[in-house]
Amino acid sequence: MTENLQGTGVKKEKMVYIGPNIQGLLSGTVFDYMPEMENYKEYEGIEKLFVPLGSLKEETLKLREKSNYLHFIYENIAETKKKKGSVD
């Protein structure tokens, strides 16, 4: 799950996107890096839906709780997508 950045001693953990499918970004996609958010700036808070692979289970459970901020962000992104007329 983690890998050492060569010679730095810093560990980099893979990230998983847990938000709704949007153009160019599918839920469950694993990244070795944080993607450029410039392409998704109309989706407020989307960066919070990229979670460390090691925390996927806990973060997914939070996403299902209607009182959790992740759920709120997910719903806002889904609503923005709907307004844009975007389809999966």
N, C-alpha and C positions, 0 to 999 in steps of 0.2 A: 504494500500500500504506500509506503514511503520510500523515497530514494534520496541518497546523498547527492547534493549538487557538487560536482567535481571540485575537490580541493577546498571547499568552503566550510564543511562541517555542518551546513544547514540542510535540514531535511525538508523535502517538498512532497506534500501529500496530494494525491489525485483528488480532483473535485468532481462531483456529480450534480447535474442540473435536475432539480425536482419540481420545476414549475410546469405549467401547461405547455403543450406543443405550440410553437409559434414558427413562423417562416424562418427556416435555417437553424432551428434549435428544437431538438426533441427531448422530452422528458426521459430521464434515465441515461442520458449521454454522459460518458466519463471523459474528463479532460485531464491532460498532464499539466495544464497551465490554465490560468484564468483567461477566458476569451475576451476579446476587445468589446467593451460594453457600448461603444459608440453606435454600433449597429442596432442596439436595443434600447436606446435612450427614451423612447416613448413609453416604455414599460417601467414605471416607477418602482424602485426597490428590487428589480430583477436580480441584482448582484447577491442579494441575501438568499436566493434560491439555488445558489451554487454552494454545496456543502461538502465538507471533507468526506471521502469515501468511508473512512473509519467511523463516521458518525451518522451514516445513512439511515440506519434503523431508527435511532432516536429522533433525528430531524424529520423523518417521514411521519412518525407518530405525532410530532408537534404540528405538522402540516394538517393533520386531520382534526385537531382541536379547534373548534370555531372561535374560541377566545384567544388563540395564539396569533402573534404577529405574522408568522409565516403563512397561516391560513388567509389572513387579511390580504397580504401581498399577492398570493396565488389568485384569489378571487378578483382583485383589481386588475391583474394582468389578463385573466380570462375575459373580464368585461371589456377591457381595452381592445383585445383581439376581436371580440364580438362586434364592437362598434366599427372596427376597421373592415369588417366583412371577411376576415381571414378564416380559412378552413384548414383542417389538419390534412 
